[in-house]
Amino acid sequence: MASDLSDIFKNELSNTLEQLLSKSTSVDSVTELNIESLGSTQLVDCVAKFDFKDISSTWHFYIPTISATKFEYLMLGGMGDLKEHIDDEITDAVNEIISNVCGSFCTSVNAQGFDDVSSIKTEIKSSSIIDSNTIQKDNSFEFIISLDEDKLPVIVSFDQIILPFFSSITGDESHENVASNQSSSNASIVPSSNSNSTSSIQAPKNLELLYNVKLKLSVRLGTKVVLLKDILSWDIGEIIELEQMVNEPLEILVNGIKIGEGEAVIVEGKFGLKVKKIGNSDLKLSQIGI
């Protein structure tokens, strides 16, 4: 039975936009795209590739003019005038936003330790300006984003193979077919993966062999997307405001992978971390580089 990643995706979409745009953000609704509702408009088309456990999937993120111009305007701190048309600067800003959304989504999914979804990687393959009449209509869904008082559309077009993993959004619950396809893929395309699977399953039984492996533990205080021109203007004494609120939990990372959350404490004059949430027992060792 395929894991449903719908809620994780919606949460990371809204959370990432809120962090990057400094506006209260939420996903109000998700519906199958009615292409006629777009009218005649330009969109930024960001093509993102995701490599899952046994499959590779390509998604299109379509950002209409009304959303793309607002996103770039807010990323620049709301300075200057709001543009009426998409240009290269807006395309670059949208590319950066979608890249962050995809990265956050992968980190969150990897931290869950799903049996059928692990070690997700992503990359943005391209970003371009297109007209609404060239949009991919099949398996496309419109997310209405509430950005303070604005209601902005973001369209995501999934490919067929990933639909069962977003059953709450797509309504596709063909879990058995996915499992069958994955088994067939393992047997005919990558037969050597059987040995890796065996190692992953047996690892907990022989975990004592790994007890002395050194892993890099780090804590993420916060993040912020900045412009190159701002970095070049920094000097000693500069204060950089992060997106993280002081009362929000800190992310616990092992080898760069989020495994939990905690809060900062003082231990004998040194910084420490009190664990508030940690990955479950199904967390795969391969996710953290073992």
N, C-alpha and C positions, 0 to 999 in steps of 0.2 A: 504494500500500500504506500503510494508516494506521499512524502511529507508535503504539507501545505505551507508554502512560504509567503502567502498573501499578506498576512498581518505584519510580518517582518519587513517586507518590502514597503508597505504603506507607512510604517513607523519610521523607517530610515529615510524615505522620501521627504516626509514632513520635518523630521528632526534635522536633516542636513540642510534643507532650505532655510529653516529657522536660524541655524547657526551661521550660515553664509550671508543671509540677508538681514539679520537682526530684526526680524519681525515675527510676531506670534503666528505660527503656521499649523494647519491641520488638513487632513484629507477629508473633504466633506462627503464626496460620493465617487463611486466608480461605476461607469456604465459602458456598454458596448458602443463603440464609436458610430455616431450618425454623421456620415461624411457631409451631408447637406447642411448641418449646423455650422460647419466651418466657414461656409461661403467661399469667397475668393480672397485668399490671404497667403502670405508667405510664412514659411516655417523653417526653423533650424532643425535639420535631420542629423541626430547623433547616433551613429551605429556602434553598439557595444557588443563585444563578444564575451561570453561566459564559458569557462571550462569547468564542468562539474565533475563528479566522481567518474562517471562512465560516458558522459555525453558532452557535446559542445553545442552551444546555443547562441544565436545572434538575435538581438533585439534592436528595434528602432525607437528612439525617443524623439517624438515630434513636438517642438515647442513653438506654438503660434506666435505671431508678431506681438499680440497684446501681452503675452506672458514673457517673451524673450526680452522685449524692451524694458519691461518693469524689472526683470531679474538683473539686467546689466546696470540699470539706474541705481538699484539698491546696493549692488555689490560695490559701487563706487561711492557709497555713503549718501546717496540721494543728492549729490551735488550736480549742478548744472540743469539742463533741460532734459525732459523725457523725450527720447527719439521716437519718431513716427514710423520709421522703417528699419528693417534689419540690415546691419552692415557687418563688416569683418570683426569689429571690436565686440559687437553683441554676440556673434558666433563664437568667438574665443571665450567670452564669459560663460555662455551656456555650456560650452564644451567642458569648462572647468567645473561647473556645477554638476553636470551629469557624471563626470568622472568621480567626483566626491560621493555622489549618491550611490553609484555602483560599488565603489570601494567600501563604503560603510555597510552596504547590504551584504557584501561578501564576508566582512569581518563578523557581523552579527550572526549570519548563518553558520559560519565555521565554528563559532563559540558554542553553538547548540549541540554539536555532536550527533547530528542525524545520521542514521545508518546508511541512507541512500543518497545523502548530499554531504560531501566533505571536500575540503581543500579547494574551495571555489576560487578561481582566479578570473580577473576581468581586465579588459583593455578597451579603450575607445579606438575603433578602427578608422573612423572618419567623421567629419562634421561639415555640413554644407547647407546652403540656402536653397530651398525648393518651393514650388508652388503647391497649393492644396490639391490640385488635380493629379499630382504624381504620388500622393501618399499611398502607402500600402494599406489596403482596406481590411484584409483578412486578419482575424485575431488581434484587432486593434481596440484598445480600451481608453476611454477618456477619464482622467482623474481630475476632479475639480478641487483645486487647492485654495483654501481660505487663507489669505495673507492679510492679516488685520481685517480691513473692511473690503478688500478686493477678493473677487472670485476668479481665479485664473486657471485655464485649462492646460493640462499636460497630457499628451497622448503617448501611450506605450504600445508598441506592436510586438507581440511575442511570435516566435516561430512554433510550428506544430509540436515539436518534440517536448517543449517545456510546459505546455498547457496543463498537464495533470498536476504539476507542482504548484499551480496557482488556481486550484479548483474553486476556491471561494470567490475568485474574480471571474474566471473563465467558464465555470460550470462544467469543466471537463474532469471526469472522475474515472478515466480509463486506466486505473492503477495497474491492473493485471497486464495490460498491453505494454506499459512502461517497463514493468519488471521483466516481462518476457523479452522485450527488445534489449534491455540491459544485459540479460544473461546471454542472449545470442551475440551481443557485441563483445562481451568478455571472451566467449568461446572462439569466435571467428576472427576478430580483429586484433585483440591483444591477449593471446593465450598465456603469455608470461606473467600476466597480472594475478594468476592463481596463486603463485608463490608469495606475492606481496600481500594478498588477502589472507593467506594462512598466517603470515607473520603478524599481521595486524590483530588477528583473532587470538593467537597464542601469546601475544605480548603480555597481557595481564597475568598469565600463569607464570611467566618467567620474569616478572617485573624486577625481581631482585638484581638481575644482571644489569639493569639500567640505573640503579639507585645512585651511582657515582657520576652519572652524566651531568655535566654542567650546562645549565640553561640561563639565558639572560632574562632576568625579571626587571620590568620597568613599569612605571606608573605614568599615565598620560594626564597631565594637569589640564590641558585644553588645547584647542587648535584654532587657527585663524587663517583665512586666505588673504594674502596681501599682494599688492602690486610690486613689480620689480623696482619701479621708480621710488616707492616708499622705502624699500629695503636700502637702496643706495643713499637715501637721505638720513638714515639712522646714525646716531652718534652715541658716545658714552653718556649714560644717564637717561637715555630714551626709555619711556614706559610704553609697553605694548599691551594693549587690552585684548585679552582672549575672549572667546565666545562662551567659555564655561562659566556658569554661575557659581558663586561661592558655596551654595548649599547643595549643589548637584554632586552625585558620586563620581569618584575618579575611576578611570579604566585601568584594570590590571592586565598587563601584557606579558606573555612569555614567548620569547623569540619573535616579537612583533605581532602575535596573535592575541586578541582579547579573550581572556578566560574568566573574567569576573569583574566585580566592582567593589570599591571600598571607600573609606574615608581617612583623611590624614590625621595622625596622632603624634604626640611627642613621647619618645621613649628614652629616658635618661639623657636628655639634651639633644637627641637625634630625631630626625624625622622617621616616622613609622607609618604603617598602613594597617587599618583594621578592616578585615575582610567582611563585606556585607552580603555579597552574592558571588558564588563560584560556579563554574561549569559542572554539569552533572557527570556521573561516572562513565558515560558513554563518550566523553571527550576523547577523540582519537589522538594517539601519540604522533601520528604522521602529520597532524595539523601544526604541531609545534616543532617540527623538524627532526623527530626521532625515527 
